[in-house]
Amino acid sequence: MSGYYSKAQGGGCGACVVLLSKYNLVLDQVDDFTVSSCLTLLCSINGCSVTTTKGLGNTKDGFHPIHERFSGFHASQCGFCTPGMCMSLFSDLVNAEKTPRPTPPPGFSKLEVSEVERAIAGNLCHCTGYRPIADVCKSFAADIDMEDLGFNSF
């Protein structure tokens, strides 16, 4: 499987986070959640769909807005943590769309600033610092004041 890192192999950094999707027969819906791939046994994901950061977007098919904003906000330095950060944020965005909240303007999600800040709480970055990464997450929030975000190229 490509699009995730497995060097750490301890589960604490979040670099290997992937999205699992599984159909819930009881609720008649697809449940989406993140897991650390380095700690997840293959037999435990039977019947699940696995999405890595390359499943969100790539050079051939085009990049996902999360990838574009990570680049635009200069939120990636060495790139080790970026796939896990992208997938953690993506999971929260996907699950927010399932909520009965009002539809946000284009380019935003149904999440609020306080919620998107928690999206990457289980991910560690040792290079960039969290300000630009947090700004990427907050840029998706429906209630963000764009003047509160750091420099970006959008």
VEXMI-743433 format. One record per atom (N, C-alpha, C): chain; y, x, z; atom name; residue in one letter. Coordinates in Angstrom, 2 decimals. Example, Ala and Ser with C-alpha at 12.3 -4.5 7.8 and 13.67 -1.06 7.14 Angstrom:
2
R  kette        y        x        z  atom  rest
R      A    -5.69    13.19     7.80     N     a
R      A    -4.50    12.30     7.80    CA     a
R      A    -3.30    13.20     7.80     C     a
R      A    -2.25    12.85     7.08     N     s
R      A    -1.06    13.67     7.14    CA     s
R      A     0.03    12.90     7.87     C     s
//
This chain:
154
R  kette        y        x        z  atom  rest
R      A    -1.16     0.85     0.00     N     m
R      A     0.00     0.00     0.00    CA     m
R      A     1.23     0.90     0.00     C     m
R      A     2.20     0.57    -0.82     N     s
R      A     3.42     1.37    -0.87    CA     s
R      A     4.59     0.58    -0.32     C     s
R      A     5.65     1.28     0.03     N     g
R      A     6.85     0.62     0.53    CA     g
R      A     6.96     0.58     2.03     C     g
R      A     6.19     1.40     2.71     N     y
R      A     6.31     1.47     4.16    CA     y
R      A     5.98     2.90     4.58     C     y
R      A     6.41     3.28     5.76     N     y
R      A     6.11     4.60     6.28    CA     y
R      A     5.06     4.50     7.36     C     y
R      A     4.17     5.47     7.39     N     s
R      A     3.16     5.47     8.45    CA     s
R      A     3.09     6.81     9.14     C     s
R      A     4.14     7.63     9.05     N     k
R      A     4.12     8.95     9.67    CA     k
R      A     4.13     8.88    11.19     C     k
R      A     4.90     7.98    11.75     N     a
R      A     5.05     7.95    13.21    CA     a
R      A     3.74     7.53    13.87     C     a
R      A     3.12     6.51    13.39     N     q
R      A     1.84     6.00    13.86    CA     q
R      A     1.81     5.73    15.36     C     q
R      A     2.93     5.29    15.89     N     g
R      A     2.98     4.96    17.30    CA     g
R      A     3.51     3.57    17.55     C     g
R      A     4.13     2.98    16.54     N     g
R      A     4.60     1.61    16.66    CA     g
R      A     5.94     1.43    17.33     C     g
R      A     6.54     2.50    17.83     N     g
R      A     7.78     2.35    18.56    CA     g
R      A     9.04     2.41    17.72     C     g
R      A     8.96     2.96    16.52     N     c
R      A    10.19     3.19    15.75    CA     c
R      A    10.54     2.05    14.80     C     c
R      A     9.56     1.29    14.34     N     g
R      A     9.82     0.17    13.44    CA     g
R      A     9.91     0.55    11.98     C     g
R      A     9.66     1.82    11.64     N     a
R      A     9.77     2.26    10.25    CA     a
R      A     8.71     1.63     9.35     C     a
R      A     7.61     1.22     9.92     N     c
R      A     6.51     0.69     9.11    CA     c
R      A     6.43    -0.84     9.11     C     c
R      A     7.51    -1.51     9.50     N     v
R      A     7.52    -2.97     9.59    CA     v
R      A     7.33    -3.60     8.22     C     v
R      A     6.43    -4.55     8.15     N     v
R      A     6.20    -5.35     6.94    CA     v
R      A     6.24    -6.82     7.32     C     v
R      A     6.42    -7.68     6.33     N     l
R      A     6.44    -9.12     6.55    CA     l
R      A     5.05    -9.68     6.24     C     l
R      A     4.52   -10.44     7.17     N     l
R      A     3.27   -11.16     6.95    CA     l
R      A     3.60   -12.64     6.79     C     l
R      A     2.97   -13.26     5.83     N     s
R      A     3.14   -14.70     5.60    CA     s
R      A     1.76   -15.33     5.63     C     s
R      A     1.65   -16.40     6.39     N     k
R      A     0.35   -17.08     6.51    CA     k
R      A     0.58   -18.58     6.54     C     k
R      A    -0.25   -19.29     5.81     N     y
R      A    -0.15   -20.75     5.77    CA     y
R      A    -0.67   -21.34     7.07     C     y
R      A     0.13   -22.21     7.68     N     n
R      A    -0.22   -22.88     8.93    CA     n
R      A    -0.70   -24.29     8.57     C     n
R      A    -1.99   -24.53     8.71     N     l
R      A    -2.58   -25.83     8.36    CA     l
R      A    -2.05   -26.96     9.23     C     l
R      A    -1.82   -26.69    10.50     N     v
R      A    -1.38   -27.72    11.43    CA     v
R      A     0.03   -28.20    11.09     C     v
R      A     0.94   -27.28    10.83     N     l
R      A     2.32   -27.63    10.53    CA     l
R      A     2.59   -27.81     9.04     C     l
R      A     1.60   -27.50     8.21     N     d
R      A     1.72   -27.61     6.76    CA     d
R      A     2.93   -26.82     6.24     C     d
R      A     3.00   -25.56     6.68     N     q
R      A     4.09   -24.69     6.26    CA     q
R      A     3.63   -23.24     6.29     C     q
R      A     4.40   -22.38     5.69     N     v
R      A     4.12   -20.95     5.72    CA     v
R      A     4.89   -20.34     6.88     C     v
R      A     4.17   -19.62     7.74     N     d
R      A     4.80   -18.90     8.85    CA     d
R      A     5.02   -17.46     8.41     C     d
R      A     6.22   -16.95     8.63     N     d
R      A     6.57   -15.58     8.27    CA     d
R      A     6.90   -14.82     9.55     C     d
R      A     6.34   -13.62     9.68     N     f
R      A     6.63   -12.80    10.85    CA     f
R      A     6.41   -11.34    10.50     C     f
R      A     7.05   -10.46    11.27     N     t
R      A     6.92    -9.03    11.01    CA     t
R      A     5.88    -8.42    11.94     C     t
R      A     5.27    -7.35    11.45     N     v
R      A     4.33    -6.56    12.24    CA     v
R      A     4.56    -5.09    11.93     C     v
R      A     4.19    -4.24    12.86     N     s
R      A     4.17    -2.81    12.61    CA     s
R      A     2.86    -2.50    11.91     C     s
R      A     2.93    -2.08    10.67     N     s
R      A     1.70    -1.88     9.90    CA     s
R      A     0.83    -0.77    10.47     C     s
R      A     1.43     0.19    11.16     N     c
R      A     0.63     1.28    11.71    CA     c
R      A    -0.22     0.83    12.90     C     c
R      A     0.08    -0.34    13.45     N     l
R      A    -0.67    -0.85    14.60    CA     l
R      A    -1.50    -2.08    14.28     C     l
R      A    -1.44    -2.53    13.04     N     t
R      A    -2.10    -3.78    12.66    CA     t
R      A    -3.43    -3.49    11.97     C     t
R      A    -4.48    -4.05    12.51     N     l
R      A    -5.80    -3.87    11.92    CA     l
R      A    -5.92    -4.71    10.66     C     l
R      A    -6.53    -4.15     9.65     N     l
R      A    -6.68    -4.84     8.38    CA     l
R      A    -7.39    -6.18     8.54     C     l
R      A    -8.42    -6.24     9.38     N     c
R      A    -9.16    -7.48     9.56    CA     c
R      A    -8.31    -8.58    10.20     C     c
R      A    -7.22    -8.21    10.88     N     s
R      A    -6.38    -9.21    11.54    CA     s
R      A    -5.42    -9.92    10.59     C     s
R      A    -5.31    -9.43     9.37     N     i
R      A    -4.39   -10.06     8.42    CA     i
R      A    -5.13   -10.78     7.30     C     i
R      A    -6.38   -11.11     7.53     N     n
R      A    -7.14   -11.86     6.56    CA     n
R      A    -6.44   -13.19     6.26     C     n
R      A    -6.22   -13.48     4.99     N     g
R      A    -5.57   -14.72     4.60    CA     g
R      A    -4.05   -14.64     4.61     C     g
R      A    -3.50   -13.47     4.88     N     c
R      A    -2.05   -13.30     4.92    CA     c
R      A    -1.55   -12.63     3.64     C     c
R      A    -0.33   -12.91     3.33     N     s
R      A     0.38   -12.20     2.28    CA     s
R      A     1.21   -11.12     2.94     C     s
R      A     1.16    -9.89     2.41     N     v
R      A     1.91    -8.77     2.97    CA     v
R      A     3.05    -8.43     2.01     C     v
R      A     4.27    -8.38     2.53     N     t
R      A     5.43    -8.00     1.72    CA     t
R      A     6.05    -6.75     2.32     C     t
R      A     6.18    -5.72     1.50     N     t
R      A     6.87    -4.50     1.91    CA     t
R      A     8.27    -4.51     1.33     C     t
R      A     9.05    -3.50     1.65     N     t
R      A    10.41    -3.43     1.12    CA     t
R      A    10.42    -3.35    -0.40     C     t
R      A     9.38    -2.77    -0.99     N     k
R      A     9.29    -2.73    -2.46    CA     k
R      A     8.99    -4.11    -3.04     C     k
R      A     8.46    -4.99    -2.23     N     g
R      A     8.25    -6.36    -2.66    CA     g
R      A     9.54    -7.16    -2.71     C     g
R      A    10.55    -6.70    -1.99     N     l
R      A    11.85    -7.37    -2.03    CA     l
R      A    12.61    -7.01    -3.30     C     l
R      A    12.51    -5.77    -3.69     N     g
R      A    13.23    -5.33    -4.87    CA     g
R      A    12.96    -3.87    -5.15     C     g
R      A    13.23    -3.47    -6.39     N     n
R      A    12.98    -2.10    -6.79    CA     n
R      A    13.79    -1.79    -8.04     C     n
R      A    13.68    -0.58    -8.54     N     t
R      A    14.47    -0.18    -9.70    CA     t
R      A    14.08    -0.93   -10.96     C     t
R      A    12.85    -1.34   -11.05     N     k
R      A    12.39    -2.05   -12.25    CA     k
R      A    12.86    -3.51   -12.27     C     k
R      A    12.71    -4.21   -11.15     N     d
R      A    13.01    -5.64   -11.09    CA     d
R      A    14.39    -5.96   -10.55     C     d
R      A    15.07    -4.97   -10.02     N     g
R      A    16.37    -5.20    -9.40    CA     g
R      A    16.23    -5.20    -7.88     C     g
R      A    17.31    -4.81    -7.23     N     f
R      A    17.27    -4.70    -5.78    CA     f
R      A    17.68    -6.00    -5.09     C     f
R      A    17.14    -6.20    -3.91     N     h
R      A    17.48    -7.34    -3.07    CA     h
R      A    18.89    -7.09    -2.49     C     h
R      A    19.64    -8.15    -2.18     N     p
R      A    20.95    -7.97    -1.55    CA     p
R      A    20.92    -7.12    -0.27     C     p
R      A    19.82    -7.14     0.45     N     i
R      A    19.70    -6.29     1.64    CA     i
R      A    19.78    -4.82     1.22     C     i
R      A    19.02    -4.45     0.19     N     h
R      A    19.05    -3.07    -0.30    CA     h
R      A    20.44    -2.69    -0.78     C     h
R      A    21.07    -3.59    -1.52     N     e
R      A    22.40    -3.32    -2.06    CA     e
R      A    23.42    -3.12    -0.94     C     e
R      A    23.30    -3.91     0.11     N     r
R      A    24.26    -3.78     1.21    CA     r
R      A    23.99    -2.53     2.04     C     r
R      A    22.73    -2.14     2.19     N     f
R      A    22.45    -0.88     2.87    CA     f
R      A    23.11     0.27     2.13     C     f
R      A    23.07     0.23     0.83     N     s
R      A    23.73     1.26     0.02    CA     s
R      A    25.25     1.13     0.12     C     s
R      A    25.77    -0.07    -0.04     N     g
R      A    27.21    -0.29    -0.03    CA     g
R      A    27.88     0.03     1.28     C     g
R      A    27.17    -0.18     2.39     N     f
R      A    27.73     0.11     3.71    CA     f
R      A    27.39     1.53     4.18     C     f
R      A    26.74     2.31     3.31     N     h
R      A    26.36     3.69     3.65    CA     h
R      A    25.52     3.71     4.94     C     h
R      A    24.55     2.82     5.00     N     a
R      A    23.77     2.62     6.22    CA     a
R      A    22.43     3.33     6.20     C     a
R      A    22.23     4.21     5.25     N     s
R      A    20.97     4.95     5.20    CA     s
R      A    21.28     6.41     4.96     C     s
R      A    20.72     7.28     5.79     N     q
R      A    20.95     8.70     5.61    CA     q
R      A    19.66     9.37     5.15     C     q
R      A    18.68     9.53     6.03     N     c
R      A    17.43    10.17     5.60    CA     c
R      A    16.49     9.16     4.94     C     c
R      A    16.65     7.88     5.25     N     g
R      A    15.85     6.83     4.63    CA     g
R      A    14.56     6.50     5.34     C     g
R      A    14.21     7.22     6.40     N     f
R      A    12.95     6.97     7.08    CA     f
R      A    12.89     5.58     7.70     C     f
R      A    13.96     5.15     8.33     N     c
R      A    13.96     3.86     9.04    CA     c
R      A    14.31     2.69     8.14     C     c
R      A    14.90     2.96     6.97     N     t
R      A    15.46     1.91     6.13    CA     t
R      A    14.45     0.83     5.72     C     t
R      A    13.23     1.16     5.28     N     p
R      A    12.29     0.09     4.91    CA     p
R      A    12.01    -0.89     6.05     C     p
R      A    11.82    -0.35     7.25     N     g
R      A    11.56    -1.22     8.40    CA     g
R      A    12.76    -2.06     8.77     C     g
R      A    13.95    -1.48     8.68     N     m
R      A    15.18    -2.23     8.96    CA     m
R      A    15.34    -3.38     7.96     C     m
R      A    15.10    -3.06     6.68     N     c
R      A    15.22    -4.10     5.63    CA     c
R      A    14.25    -5.24     5.89     C     c
R      A    13.02    -4.92     6.24     N     m
R      A    12.02    -5.96     6.44    CA     m
R      A    12.28    -6.78     7.70     C     m
R      A    12.77    -6.15     8.75     N     s
R      A    13.11    -6.89     9.97    CA     s
R      A    14.23    -7.89     9.69     C     s
R      A    15.25    -7.44     8.98     N     l
R      A    16.36    -8.32     8.62    CA     l
R      A    15.87    -9.43     7.68     C     l
R      A    15.08    -9.06     6.69     N     f
R      A    14.57   -10.04     5.73    CA     f
R      A    13.77   -11.14     6.42     C     f
R      A    12.95   -10.77     7.37     N     s
R      A    12.16   -11.76     8.11    CA     s
R      A    13.06   -12.77     8.81     C     s
R      A    14.11   -12.30     9.45     N     d
R      A    15.03   -13.22    10.13    CA     d
R      A    15.76   -14.11     9.13     C     d
R      A    16.13   -13.56     7.98     N     l
R      A    16.79   -14.36     6.95    CA     l
R      A    15.86   -15.45     6.41     C     l
R      A    14.61   -15.09     6.18     N     v
R      A    13.63   -16.06     5.67    CA     v
R      A    13.41   -17.18     6.67     C     v
R      A    13.24   -16.82     7.94     N     n
R      A    13.00   -17.84     8.96    CA     n
R      A    14.23   -18.70     9.23     C     n
R      A    15.42   -18.14     9.06     N     a
R      A    16.64   -18.92     9.25    CA     a
R      A    16.76   -20.01     8.19     C     a
R      A    16.30   -19.72     6.99     N     e
R      A    16.37   -20.71     5.91    CA     e
R      A    15.52   -21.95     6.21     C     e
R      A    14.58   -21.83     7.11     N     k
R      A    13.70   -22.95     7.46    CA     k
R      A    14.31   -23.84     8.54     C     k
R      A    15.46   -23.44     9.08     N     t
R      A    16.10   -24.21    10.15    CA     t
R      A    16.98   -25.30     9.55     C     t
R      A    17.22   -26.36    10.32     N     p
R      A    18.04   -27.47     9.81    CA     p
R      A    19.55   -27.25     9.96     C     p
R      A    20.00   -26.04     9.91     N     r
R      A    21.43   -25.75    10.02    CA     r
R      A    22.14   -26.04     8.70     C     r
R      A    23.46   -26.15     8.73     N     p
R      A    24.21   -26.39     7.49    CA     p
R      A    24.03   -25.24     6.49     C     p
R      A    24.10   -25.56     5.23     N     t
R      A    23.96   -24.56     4.19    CA     t
R      A    25.20   -23.67     4.17     C     t
R      A    25.00   -22.33     4.25     N     p
R      A    26.14   -21.42     4.28    CA     p
R      A    26.69   -21.17     2.87     C     p
R      A    27.85   -20.54     2.77     N     p
R      A    28.37   -20.17     1.45    CA     p
R      A    27.44   -19.16     0.77     C     p
R      A    27.51   -19.04    -0.55     N     p
R      A    26.66   -18.07    -1.26    CA     p
R      A    26.86   -16.65    -0.73     C     p
R      A    25.77   -15.93    -0.57     N     g
R      A    25.83   -14.56    -0.07    CA     g
R      A    25.67   -14.44     1.43     C     g
R      A    25.63   -15.57     2.12     N     f
R      A    25.48   -15.58     3.57    CA     f
R      A    24.19   -16.30     3.93     C     f
R      A    23.81   -16.22     5.20     N     s
R      A    22.60   -16.89     5.67    CA     s
R      A    22.96   -17.92     6.72     C     s
R      A    21.97   -18.60     7.23     N     k
R      A    22.18   -19.57     8.29    CA     k
R      A    22.24   -18.91     9.67     C     k
R      A    22.07   -17.60     9.71     N     l
R      A    22.12   -16.88    10.98    CA     l
R      A    23.56   -16.68    11.44     C     l
R      A    23.72   -16.55    12.75     N     e
R      A    25.01   -16.22    13.34    CA     e
R      A    25.02   -14.73    13.69     C     e
R      A    26.19   -14.18    13.93     N     v
R      A    26.33   -12.75    14.20    CA     v
R      A    25.41   -12.30    15.33     C     v
R      A    25.37   -13.05    16.42     N     s
R      A    24.53   -12.66    17.56    CA     s
R      A    23.05   -12.60    17.18     C     s
R      A    22.63   -13.43    16.25     N     e
R      A    21.23   -13.44    15.83    CA     e
R      A    20.92   -12.27    14.90     C     e
R      A    21.80   -11.96    13.97     N     v
R      A    21.51   -10.86    13.05    CA     v
R      A    21.59    -9.51    13.75     C     v
R      A    22.38    -9.42    14.80     N     e
R      A    22.41    -8.17    15.56    CA     e
R      A    21.07    -7.90    16.22     C     e
R      A    20.36    -8.95    16.61     N     r
R      A    19.04    -8.78    17.23    CA     r
R      A    17.94    -8.55    16.19     C     r
R      A    18.23    -8.75    14.92     N     a
R      A    17.21    -8.63    13.88    CA     a
R      A    16.58    -7.24    13.84     C     a
R      A    17.37    -6.22    14.14     N     i
R      A    16.87    -4.85    14.06    CA     i
R      A    16.65    -4.23    15.44     C     i
R      A    16.55    -5.05    16.47     N     a
R      A    16.43    -4.56    17.84    CA     a
R      A    15.18    -3.70    18.04     C     a
R      A    14.14    -3.90    17.26     N     g
R      A    12.91    -3.12    17.42    CA     g
R      A    12.81    -1.93    16.49     C     g
R      A    13.91    -1.57    15.85     N     n
R      A    13.91    -0.46    14.90    CA     n
R      A    14.80     0.67    15.42     C     n
R      A    14.35     1.90    15.23     N     l
R      A    15.11     3.06    15.66    CA     l
R      A    15.62     3.85    14.46     C     l
R      A    16.84     4.37    14.59     N     c
R      A    17.43     5.27    13.60    CA     c
R      A    17.91     6.50    14.34     C     c
R      A    17.54     7.68    13.84     N     h
R      A    17.93     8.92    14.49    CA     h
R      A    19.03     9.66    13.73     C     h
R      A    19.47     9.12    12.60     N     c
R      A    20.42     9.85    11.76    CA     c
R      A    21.79     9.18    11.64     C     c
R      A    21.80     7.95    11.14     N     t
R      A    23.02     7.32    10.69    CA     t
R      A    23.89     6.82    11.82     C     t
R      A    23.30     6.35    12.85     N     g
R      A    24.06     5.62    13.86    CA     g
R      A    23.96     4.15    13.50     C     g
R      A    24.18     3.33    14.45     N     y
R      A    23.90     1.91    14.24    CA     y
R      A    25.07     1.10    13.70     C     y
R      A    26.27     1.63    13.69     N     r
R      A    27.42     0.85    13.24    CA     r
R      A    27.25     0.36    11.80     C     r
R      A    26.98     1.24    10.82     N     p
R      A    26.83     0.74     9.45    CA     p
R      A    25.60    -0.15     9.28     C     p
R      A    24.55     0.12    10.03     N     i
R      A    23.34    -0.71     9.93    CA     i
R      A    23.64    -2.10    10.50     C     i
R      A    24.32    -2.14    11.64     N     a
R      A    24.70    -3.42    12.24    CA     a
R      A    25.65    -4.18    11.31     C     a
R      A    26.54    -3.45    10.63     N     d
R      A    27.45    -4.10     9.69    CA     d
R      A    26.70    -4.74     8.53     C     d
R      A    25.65    -4.08     8.05     N     v
R      A    24.81    -4.67     6.99    CA     v
R      A    24.26    -6.00     7.48     C     v
R      A    23.69    -5.99     8.66     N     c
R      A    23.10    -7.22     9.21    CA     c
R      A    24.16    -8.31     9.38     C     c
R      A    25.29    -7.93     9.97     N     k
R      A    26.34    -8.91    10.23    CA     k
R      A    26.94    -9.46     8.94     C     k
R      A    26.87    -8.69     7.86     N     s
R      A    27.46    -9.17     6.60    CA     s
R      A    26.72   -10.39     6.05     C     s
R      A    25.54   -10.67     6.55     N     f
R      A    24.79   -11.86     6.14    CA     f
R      A    25.09   -13.07     7.02     C     f
R      A    25.74   -12.87     8.16     N     a
R      A    25.98   -13.96     9.12    CA     a
R      A    27.02   -14.95     8.60     C     a
R      A    26.74   -16.21     8.81     N     a
R      A    27.63   -17.27     8.34    CA     a
R      A    28.96   -17.27     9.07     C     a
R      A    28.98   -16.78    10.31     N     d
R      A    30.21   -16.85    11.12    CA     d
R      A    30.93   -15.50    11.25     C     d
R      A    30.67   -14.57    10.33     N     i
R      A    31.27   -13.25    10.42    CA     i
R      A    32.73   -13.26     9.94     C     i
R      A    33.56   -12.50    10.63     N     d
R      A    34.91   -12.24    10.18    CA     d
R      A    34.82   -10.92     9.41     C     d
R      A    34.98   -10.96     8.10     N     m
R      A    34.77    -9.79     7.27    CA     m
R      A    35.64    -8.60     7.68     C     m
R      A    36.74    -8.84     8.35     N     e
R      A    37.59    -7.75     8.80    CA     e
R      A    36.96    -6.96     9.94     C     e
R      A    35.92    -7.53    10.57     N     d
R      A    35.23    -6.83    11.66    CA     d
R      A    34.21    -5.82    11.14     C     d
R      A    33.93    -5.86     9.85     N     l
R      A    32.94    -4.95     9.30    CA     l
R      A    33.59    -3.62     8.94     C     l
R      A    32.79    -2.56     9.02     N     g
R      A    33.28    -1.24     8.64    CA     g
R      A    33.46    -1.12     7.14     C     g
R      A    33.83     0.07     6.69     N     f
R      A    34.05     0.32     5.27    CA     f
R      A    32.80     0.00     4.46     C     f
R      A    32.99    -0.64     3.33     N     n
R      A    31.88    -0.90     2.41    CA     n
R      A    32.41    -0.92     0.99     C     n
R      A    31.51    -0.95     0.04     N     s
R      A    31.92    -0.90    -1.37    CA     s
R      A    31.77    -2.24    -2.08     C     s
R      A    31.86    -3.33    -1.31     N     f
R      A    31.71    -4.64    -1.94    CA     f
R      A    33.07    -5.26    -2.21     C     f
//
